[in-house]
Amino acid sequence: MDRAIAVRNLSKCFPNSRGQANALRAALEQAALKPLTRRTSGDAPVKQLRWALNDISFEIPRGECVALVGHNGAGKSVLLRVLARVIRPTCGEADLQGSVGAMLDIGVGFNRDLTGRENVFLQGAILGIRKRDLERKFQEIADFSGIGDLMEQPLKSFSNGTQVRLAFAIAVQLEPEILLMDEVLAVADEEFIGTCVRKLTDFKREGRTILLASHDMTLLNQLCSRALWFEQGKLICDGPMAEISTRYHAHHDGIAPTLSRS
Amino acid sequence: MNDTAMVRIRPPRRWNGFDWREMWDRRELVAAVVRHEIQMRYRQTVLGVVWVIGQPLVTTLILSILLTRLTGKSHEGIPYPLFVYVAMTSWAYISHGLTKSAGCFVSYAGLVNRVYLPRLLVPLSVILAALVDFAVALLLLPVVMAYYGVTPSLTILALPLVIALMILTVFGMGIWLAVLNAKFRDIAYALPFLLQLGLFSSPMFYGSDIIPLPWRWLYALNPVVGIVEGMRWSLLNGQPAPTALMLISTGAALVILSGGLYLYQRREPTLADVI
């Protein structure tokens, strides 16, 4: 009833063209060869389809913090991109109840030549935060990211970790009801991860829903009560975080996972 | 429980429509991208803002000097350099705007790939940012006109209409180029050549009156014709109003824009798949 996310039979297949540079040529060739191929062989060329997401279904109640685990290329990021409405699914559907904020990458739209301050306003506009809200919260962003007087320096003088701090500080100003995060804290130091965990715990307490993809099991165990485990585009396990993390580690030691849904 | 509306994510359909309200809500994004485009023009340059003013200024000087030396004749009482200069200001905007919009989804790939936003605002922002050069060239125009002793008449009040047609044209064509270039990067390579063809098939160095009257309506299907003739009529004294040409060009621009918007709503859902 009070659910934030409902995903039903969601699948995503990327068009498998022979590289974008050849796209027009391929289209022209196909058009030119069409009459020929029709005469010689009735077989259409078999396209290799790669299902980045394969028939995914799950529901997440409001206020839950859910981990997405799985190896690189398992489909975690694709799922987050679909839910963030950056890409569309090939079939299936998903319902999102409430405002959505996504952190799919470190500082999307950050420009290295602009100063920290200029980037705050550019990034804010990209994420859809009103300018007057940004002006009001500018000091809060500077404090939270711990950047302080670096704000007038160009972004390229910032370390990667500092850029993540700034990006995270801006993104949390959105105060979304559903927060989607993809592996963005990987380069942050322990101190800042601690700050983020506190912030995300506050978010949870406020009834916000969080979907967090990461390989950092310690972080996930701290924040999440439930985990979704993806392999090769399929949701193979959906269960309590503690159980999945044990099995995920066991899997690394060579024990194959079994399908279970609790 | 929540007062926010539910969002349903679905596979793309044939008609995906437009969320005009959402675009209006996100208008601050346009302002931010325009500011960013202009900032990046002179960031990390020694001369800074001089580049923004300098380029149109030098172009004007060269055009005026060269054209006077080469021809020295006048066109229907208007000094030939002025006749060409007025046309060139709008052409400079059209070619710059089209080049920027063709590459906009690719150069803002980070945005298209990682954030949800009304993506139509991206080409809109870059063509608005390109107006800066046009504005500078327009501000220099009184100087050039004074030099040739030409005073504007009341027709100058129609200038905003002509500029509106110009922006409409660039936006319409720009959507086509931006969407097609996202999938077929060949567009960006073909564009300089297409622009060269456009330059010579538009009345830059000659007046539309060299086209035989029965064919002139066909010629005006190129919206640049209506824009250039409109600019000349509104800025330079004593030209007959090119009403028919401008109406035909406006119609053509609207058809191009509608086609572009249709293509956009069809392709927008898969933009992040191909960029």
Interface residues (C-beta under 8 A of the other chain):
Chain A: D2 F14 P15 S17 Q20 A21 A23 L24 A27 R62 R81 V82 L83 A84 R85 V86 I87 R88 P89 T90 C91 G92 E93 A94 D95 L96 Q97 G98 S99 V100 A102 L104 D105 V108 G109 N111 D113 L114 E118 F121 L122 G124 A125 I126 L127 G128 R130 K131 E177
Chain B: M1 N2 T4 M6 V7 R8 I9 R10 P11 P12 R26 E28 L29 A31 A32 V33 R35 H36 Q39 M40 R43 Q44 Y108 G110 L111 V112 N113 R114 V115 Y116 L117 K183 F184 R185 D186 P269 T270 A272 D273 V274
